[in-house]
Amino acid sequence: MLTRAEKRRQRYRDDPIYRERCREHRRRYRAAHRDKVNERKRRHWARVGQLRGKAYARRVKICRKTHLRLTYGISAQEYEEMVARQGGVCAICGRKFDKPLHVDHCHATNVIRGLLCRKCNTGLGCYEDNPTFMQRAGAYLRAFGRRQELRIRIIRALIHRSR
């Protein structure tokens, strides 16, 4: 036997006309009682906000542990040891970050290579972990830098001549 609430939920799910009537009723109520609804939401978030923040942080920590274990086969303690070995910095750019570093691994063998910041990890992924692509990108940037330096020298020479 279904309860009254279960019957309403089932009707709401199955009957599009009833569902639209309910939605329209809620819209009208919210429009007519906007201040009352907003005050109720403010009170609720003032009471629950801090607890939710703590619960979210705890859930993220648990999810991270599970993700590390299932995806890379390492524990949270092993991850922290890797962070300590790297000095808490990205293995490529060497910068320190407030957010956790990403585990970089070979997609073919699933062997962990190190810990990277989000940008460096994304960059490797964009280059499909192909060193040739990365070398070409480096050569491209160096060539641009040389062209830029040449332009600057020419502009300075022209300014110097015009004086």
Order of alpha helices (4+ residues) and beta strands (2+ residues): alpha-alpha-alpha-alpha-beta-beta-alpha-alpha
